[in-house]
Amino acid sequence: MAEEKRGCQKPEKLKGKPEECSPEQIKECHGEDPEHPCVKKKD
């Protein structure tokens, strides 16, 4: 399965790019996870 919306785990809730998600939206999608798993860190 292709990575939709740059790897967003909840594309049905995504309104823009995963990098643009608000803290509230991240909390809604991922609970108390301190990192946003949809935004891959570039090393």
Secondary structure, DSSP 4 states (H G I P E B T S, - for coil): ---GGGG-S-TTT-SS-GGG--HHHHHHHHTT-SS-TTSPPP-
